[in-house]
């Protein structure tokens, strides 16, 4: 599946925000960081849904392809 670079970039940003949760020890900061992650993830979901609809793709399959490309880039390179 051909995945637009902007979807890859958005998913990378969401993963970075999620990853920052591990280093937060203050409860208030944790909640703030969690909200930043959720906000970023919502942007990713909206972009995936919009692209899937415009391209006539299955949204779920596109989302899984984006996640795989970000989390396992070596596997996605050969497809």
C-alpha positions in Angstrom: 0.0 0.0 0.0 1.3 3.4 -0.9 1.3 5.5 2.2 1.5 9.3 2.0 4.6 10.8 3.8 2.4 13.2 5.7 0.6 10.3 7.4 4.0 8.7 8.4 5.2 12.1 9.8 2.0 12.5 11.8 2.2 9.0 13.2 5.8 9.6 14.2 4.8 12.7 16.1 2.1 10.8 17.9 4.6 8.0 18.8 7.0 10.6 20.1 4.3 12.2 22.3 3.4 8.7 23.6 7.1 7.9 24.3 7.5 11.0 26.4 5.0 9.6 28.9 7.6 7.2 30.2 9.9 9.9 31.5 7.2 12.0 33.3 7.0 11.5 37.0 4.8 14.4 38.1 1.1 13.5 38.0 0.0 16.9 36.6 2.7 16.9 33.9 1.8 13.2 33.1 -1.8 14.2 32.6 -0.8 17.2 30.4 1.5 15.0 28.3 -1.2 12.3 28.0 -3.5 15.0 26.6 -0.9 16.1 24.1 -0.5 12.5 23.0 -4.3 12.1 22.7 -4.6 15.4 20.7 -1.8 14.4 18.3 -3.4 10.9 17.9 -6.7 12.5 17.1 -5.1 14.5 14.3 -3.5 11.3 13.0 -6.9 9.5 13.0 -8.6 12.4 11.2 -5.9 12.5 8.5 -6.0 8.7 8.0 -9.8 8.8 7.7 -9.8 11.7 5.3 -7.1 10.0 3.1 -8.9 6.6 3.2 -12.2 8.2 2.1 -10.6 10.3 -0.7 -8.6 7.4 -2.0 -11.3 4.8 -1.6 -9.2 2.7 0.9 -10.3 0.8 3.9 -9.6 3.1 6.9 -8.6 0.3 9.2 -6.1 -1.3 6.7 -4.6 2.1 6.0 -4.2 2.8 9.7 -2.5 -0.6 10.3 -0.2 0.1 7.3 0.8 3.5 8.7 1.4 2.1 12.2 3.5 -0.8 10.7 5.5 1.6 8.6 6.4 3.7 11.6 6.9 1.0 14.2 8.7 -1.5 11.9 10.2 0.5 9.1 12.6 -2.3 8.0 9.6 -4.7 7.4 7.7 -2.1 5.4 10.6 -1.3 3.1 10.5 -4.5 1.2 6.8 -4.4 0.5 
